């Protein structure tokens, strides 16, 4: 039987447990910023299809990472 992960959802509302978890949120924001900056640079340099594809793919990956898949 699948394990109940209700505690996983409750953890987001408990600040004590969030501090113990480490810098997972900070790393996510840092990676998202670097990826967005890189894709924006590609768009500015003239490679619009590659930059747009990078933004779309990185958004999907970050969304899946955030929801825990």
PEFENGI-V944303 format. One record per pair of residues at least 24 apart in sequence whose C-alpha atoms are under 6 Angstrom apart, sorted by sequence separation. I is the first residue (numbers start at 1). J is the second residue. D is the distance in Angstrom with one decimal. If there is no record, write none. Layout:
I_J_D ; I_J_D
//
This chain:
none
//
